[in-house]
Amino acid sequence: MRRRFVLYIISAIALVISLILLLLNLFGVMNPTNARVMEVLDTQLLSYADYIEHDYNEVAAHALSFSVQIEATVESFLVDSNLTFEDLKNNAEALSALQIELYNTVYLNMQLAPCSGAFYILDTTVNGQSDPQLYNGIYLKYINLYSESTVNNDIALYRGSFSTAKEGNLTFHSGWSNEMRTDFFDSCESEFTKETYYILSPTVDIPDTWERARYVYTPVRDTRNHIIGVCGFEVNDLYFQLSKKANDSKLGQLVGALLDENPEGFSGQFNSNRYNASSAGSVRFSNRNDATVFDFETEKCIGKTQSIKLGSNTFTIALMMTESQYNAQIREGQMKTAGVILFVIVFALAYCLFISKKYVSPILKKIDQVKYSGEHGDQIRIREIDDLFDYLAQRDVAYEEQLKILQSAKQAAEEEAQRTRVSYEKALEKYELAQSEILQLTEDQKKKIVLEDYDYFICNLKTLTPTESRIYELYLEGKTAQEIATILGIQENTMKYHNKNIYGKLGVSSRKQLLRFATLKQQQDKKGDSNT
């Protein structure tokens, strides 16, 4: 019976808990789906950040190798031509010949590195009078990218001499120019320190094109370790979009980004073309619980961010999903949670009905039979309850027999009580007489004490010294002579001396008499205070 009752209670508790959980879920107080989505985003963000870091470190490694090759080719060319680097300025023929020498180096490194273009720029020009200042070099770009694999993509000359294009059988880019503009040489000496081997630029617009790109720079040095140029690779938006995909089996297509912070918010490269357009502008961040909200003005995304250092600069890695995609995940999770809770509720209700029909209803029916007919009726096939009613039936018979015995005993007890009452009244009269005599004796004794000794005791209390007064107070607190000696730190003989003086001054012969007078004084003091 106990086990069945426990099961019934558990069923009721499960029903209540399920209803509470359902209400919490519907009102958004409890949202396990959001926690699961954030956990998946955290995991994917770590993986995506590692991938970005590895990819750009690989580009940087190729750029360092690229710069070594440029340095060696430039030095060899100058030696073979019997020229110095300063002799190249305004020397169009020598610079065109140097470009032809360096073309294969640029082309091969572009094929090896994960990039959308490769370049080198030297701190010299064919026209030293140009305004703004121009710099000589080669800039090759892939055209018509269609996948992250650039093996079969065509190459165009974006910057470089006509003879370089002719020698390499290259087509000219629509924004082609002979030389380049750059502000690299304004701050290169301060930016490239012993700890800085390469620089990853923010996302910038590529001049004379509709493209945006980041650049991985490494310096080109001469034999005196002076920076005479720069080389590196381009990673444009389209290449980033094709090569930096982010998918999850549970959340679907995710939007990944490498972002730069600016006064208006954040901007950068996304692996989705809808966010890579230059007109997208800056995205603003805000926090919502443990997630980051990315506001693109036209729409919002929900995701996570992580800072990462590439080269000498710090960037922000972001991984997100559209708000509609996030809301769909939340609704799906809420529906699953609601389905589970509803199943538990239905099961609990069915189970409670079963328990009620199988267990509670027969018990109530049996109780009604006993209540209204006085008969136990048929058994209800619940062993514990049937045993209980059998036991009650046996007890009814025993109670009837005991009732007869008790009635006889009651009659005998009433007769005995009548006899006892007479004896009690006689004893009570004797007790009251004795009590009256005792009270009279007590009153006489009290008068005797007050008249003979008490007044003397009261008058001489003020004659006690401070030490004797302290001993008197400790006696009133219930302390013994030995305890008082310990508290005051005096010898036993000294204590006896003080006792003798106290007894003599107060006219008492013992501690008992002292305490009796003191108690009487306290009672009189209390009466005086109450009368006041």
N, C-alpha and C positions, 0 to 999 in steps of 0.2 A: 504493500500500500504506500509506503514511504517513497519507493522508487517511482511509482506511477504519479504520485503527487509532485515529485521533483520534476519529472518530465513535463507535466502540465504547466508548472511555473516557468520552466525554461522556454516552453513554446510561447507563453504570454510575453515574456521578456523579449524574445526574438521578434515578435510582432511589433512591440513598441519601438525597439531599436531600429527596425527597418523603416518604420514610418518617420522617425526622426532623421535618419540618413537620407530618405527621399526628399524631405523638406529642405534639408541643408543643401542637397545637390541642386534642387530646382532653383533655390535662391542664390546659388553661386558661392555659398559659404565654404563648401567642401568641393574642391575641384581637382581630383587626382589626375585628370587628363592634362591639365596645364603643367603639373609637375613632370609628367612623363614627357610631354613635348619639350619642355625646357631641358630635361636631362638628355634627350636625344640631340638637341641643338648644341648643348655643351660638348658632348662627345664629338659631334661632327665638326664643331668649330676648332677643337684641338687638332683633329686630323687635317682640317683644311689649312690651318695656320702652319702646321708642319710641312704640308705640301707646298704652300707659297714660299716659305723660307727656303726649303730645299731647292725649289725651282730657280729662285733668284740668286741663291748661292752658286748654283750651277752656271747661270749666266755670268755671274761675277768671275767665276773661275775661268770661263772661256775668255772673258774680257782681259784678265791678267795675262793669259797666254797670248792673246791677240796683241797686247801692247808690247810684249817682249819681241814678237815677230816684227812689228812695225819698227821698233827701235833698231833691230839688227839690219833690216832692209834699208832704212834711211841712212844709217851709218855706212853701210857698204856702198850705197849709191854715192854718197858724198866723197868717200875715199876714191872710188873708181873715177869720178868726174873731177877730182881735184878741186872740190868746192868746200866751203864752209856752209853752215846752216844759214848764216846771215846773207850769203851770196844768192840764196834762192829768192829773196824778195824782189819782185818786179821782173823775175826771170821766167817768162811764160814757157819758154822751150824746156828749161830744166824741170819746172814743176809738172809739165805734161809728161815728160819722160819718167819722173818719179811716180806719178799716178799710175802709169802703165806698169811700172815695176811692182807697185803695191796692190794692183787690182786683184791678182790671184789670191793674195793674202786675205784681203777683205772678203772676197767671194767664198773661199774655203771656210773661213771662220763663221761666216753667215750661215753656211750649210750645217755646220756642227752645232751651233748654239740654238737653244729654244728661244727664237726671237722672230720679229717681223721685219727687221732691217739691221744693217751694220754700217759703220762709218768710221772714218778717222778725220781729224781736223788738225792742221799744223798752224803754228803761229807765224804764218807768212802769207803773202798774197801776190797775185800778178799785177795788182793795181794798188799801190800804196797810197794813192791820192783819193781813193773812194770814200764817200761819206753816205751812210755809216761805214765803219770799218768792216771789210770782208776778209774771210780766211779760206785758205785753199785746202782741198781734201776730196775724198770720195764718200758718197752716201748712197748705198744700194737699198732698195726696198722690194719686198714681194708685192706682186699685184694679184688681185683676184683670189685672195685666201679663201679656201673652202673647208679646211680642216686644220688641226694643230700640226699635222705632218706637212712640212714645207718642201718635201723632196721634189715633187712634180710641179711646183708653182713657178710661174714666170717671174723674172727679175727685171726691174727698171732702174735706170740711173736717175736719182733724185737730185744729187749735187755732184758735179765733177766736170772735167773738160770734155769737149767734143771728141778728141782723139781717144779718150778712155772708153767712151761708148762705142766708137768704131772698132777699137781693138778687141773689146769684149763682145762685140755683136749684140749690143744692148739697145732696147728701146728707151726713149726718153719719157720720164714721168711727166704728167700734165703740168706739174708745178716745178719743172726742172729749172735750175739756175747753175751757173758756172761755179760760183763760190758761195760760202755760207756766212751767215751772221751768228755770232754767239757771244755770250758774256762770260764764258768759262774762264778766260785768261785774266779776268779782273780779280778773281779771288782764289785761283787754283793753288797758289803757294800756301795760303793759310788753311785751306780745306783739306789738302792731302798731307796729313802728318804721318808719323811712324805707325800710328794705330789705324789709320784710315787708308785702305787699299782701293776701295771703290766707293762710288756715290750713286745712290738710286734717287733720281729726280722725282719731284711731284708730277702729276699729270698735267701736260701742257698741250696747247694747240700746235699742230705742225703747220708752219707757214705755208700759205698758198695751197692748202688742202682742206678737206672737211674732217680730217682725222685728228685724234688726240692720242698721245703716247707718253710713256715713261722712258727714260734713258738710263742705262747703266754706263757710267763713265769710269775710265781708268786713265791715268796720266801717261804720256809718252815722254821719256827723258832722253837727254843726250849723254855723252860720255862723262860730262862734268856734273851729271845728276840734276841739270836744269830742266824744267818742264818746257818742252818745245811743242807740245800738242796734246791731244786727247783722242782716245778711241773707245769704242763700245758698241752697244746694241740698242735697238729700238724694240719696245714691246707696246704695240698699239692696242686700242680698245678691242678691235676685232680679234686679234690674236689672243688677248686675255680672255675674251668671251669664249673662243673655241677651245682653249687649253685649260681653263680653270673651272671646269664644270663641277657642280656639287649636287649629288643626288643621295636620297635616303629611301630605303625600301619601305619605311613606315610613313614618312612625311612627304615623299614625292620630290619634285624638282625644287631645289633651294637656290636662293640668290646669294652668291658670294661676292665680296668686294674687297679691294685694297684701297683704303681711303686716306686722304690728306686733310689735316685740319686747317681751316682758314677762318678769318674773322666772321664770316657769314654762316659757318657751320662746317660741313664736311663735303668733300667732293673727291672723285677718283674714278677707278675703273671697276666695272661690274661684269659678271659673267652672263648678263642678260642685256640684249640690245635695247630694250625699252628704257633702261636706266643709263645707258652709255651715251645717249645723244647729248651734244653740247648744250642744248637748250634745257636739259634737265636741271641745271643749276646746282645749288648746294642742297644737301639733305641735312635736316636737323634731328638731333637725338633728344629723347626724353625717356624717363624710366617709368615702367608700369610693373609694380611688384618686383619680380626677379628677372624681368625681360626688358629689352630696349626697344622703343618704338622709333622707327625711322619715318620721318614725315617728308614726303616728296611733293607736298602741296596738292598734287592731283590724286595721290593715294598714299596709304600708309602700309608699312611692313612691320612685322614683329620678329625679333631675333636676338642675337647675342653679339658682343664685341670683345676684342682682345687686342692689346697693344703688342707690337712686334718691332724690333730694331733690325733694319736692313741697311748695311753700310754704316754711315754715320747719322742717319736720320731715323726717327721713330714714326711708324705708321699704325693705322688701325685696321685690323682684319675684322670684317663683319660677315655674318651668315644669318640669313633671314628668310622668311616666307611672307607672302602677301597677307594682308589682314583677313581677306575673305578665305584664303587657304587655312589660316590659323583658326578662324571661327568655325570652319567646317570640321577641323580636327576636334575642337572643343565640343561641338554639338554631337559628333559621332561618339566621343568618349562619354558624354552625359547620357546619350541614349543607351549605351551599353550598361552604364552604371544603373540607370533607371530600370532597365530590363532585368538586371540581376536582383535589384531590390524588390521589384514587383513580383518576381518569381518567389523570392523568400517570403513576401507577404502572403501570396496566394497559398504557398505551401503551409505557412504557419496557421492561416485561417482554416484550411482544410484539416490540418492536424488537430487544431483545437475543437473543431466540430466533431471529429472522430472520437476524441477523448471524451467530449461532453456526452455524446450518444452512447459510447461504450462503457463509460465509467461513472459520470456524474448523474445522468438521468436515472439509471436504476437505483442509485443511492437515494435520490430525492423521492422517488416513487415508494421505496421501502419505508422511508421516514414518514411519508404521508399516511401509509397504511397503519403504522404504529400510532401516529398522532390522532387520527380520526376514528379508527375502529378498535384500537387497543390490541389488535392481533398482529403477529409478526408476518403472517402470510407466507407465500412461497419464497424459496431461496432465489437470490438474484445472480447466482453463479459468479460472485466475486468473493473469493475465499475469505479474505480478511473481514469483509462486511458480514458475510454469513456467520462466521465465527463470532463476530461481535454480538449479533442479535441472538445467537444461541446462548452466549454467555449471559446476556441481559435477561433472557428467559429464566435461566437457572438462578440468577440473582434475585429475580422477582419472588420466587418460591422461598428462598432463604430469607429475604427481607420480611415476608409475611410472618414467618416463624419468629424472627428476631423482634418484630413489632409486638407480638403477644407477650414475649418475655419482658420487653421494655415497659409495657403497660403495667404488668404485675409489679415490676421493680419500682415504677413511678409511684404506685399506690403505697408501697411499703416505705418509700423514701419520704412521701408527704407526711405519713404518720410519724416517722422518726424526726422529721424537721419540726413538727409541732412540739414534740417533747424537748427537742434541742432549743427551741425558741424560749421556752419557759426558763430553762437553765441559764440561757444567755442573758435574759433580762435581770435575773438575780445577780449574776456575776457583774453586770454592767453597773448596778447600783453600788456594789462594793468598790468597784474601780473608781467611780466618780467620787466617792467619799474619801478614798485614799489620796486621790489626785488633789483634792481640795486641801487636805492636811499638808501635802508636800509643798504646795504653792504658798501656804501660810508660813511654813518653816523657811522657805527660800526668801520671802519678803522680809522676815525677821532678821535673817542672816545679812541681807543686803543693807538693812538699816544699821545693823551692828557694825558692819565694815565701814560705811560712810561716816558714821558718827565718831568712831574711835581712831581709825587709821587713814582713811581716804583723804580727808582734808589735809592731814600732815604730808601725805604723799604729793598732793597737788601743789602745795605751797613750796615744797623744797625741790621741785623739778628744776627750777631756775638756778639752783645752787650748783648744779652739775657742771664740771669743766667740759671744754669741747670734746676731749677724748672720751669722758664718761658719757656725754650726750650721744656720741657716735656709737658707743657700746650699747647704750639703751635702745637706740633705733635698730641696731642689728638684732637685739633680742626680740624686738617687736616683729622683725621680718622672719622669725622662726629659726635663727642661727643658734648653734650650740656654742658653749664657751670655747671649745677647741677650734671651731670654724672661725669664730671672731678673732682669736689670736692669730690664726693664719692670715686672715684678710688684712689685719692691722700690722702684721709683721712684728709681734711682740712675744716675749717669753711667757711661759705658763705661769710663773710666779708673778710676773707683772700683771697678768690677767686676773689672778686671784686678788692682787692688791687693789685693782680698780673695782672688782666686784664688792670687796669689803667696804670701800668708800661709798659706792652707789647704794648698797643696802643700808649703810648707816645714815646717809643723808636722807634717803626716802622713807626710812622707818619700816623696812621690810626685812624679813628673815630668810627669804628664799626666792629663787627665780620664779617659782610657781605663783607666789604671792605678788611678785612684781608684775608678772604678766596679767594676773587677775585685775589689779588696779589699773594697769595700762588699758586693758580691754574696756573696762567700765568708763574710763576717761574718753576713749574713742567713741563709745556709744553716746555719751552725753554731748560730745562735740558735734556728732552727726545730728542729734535732736535739735541742738541749738541752731545749726545751719538751716535745717528744714523749717524751723519756726521763723527764722529770719526771712 
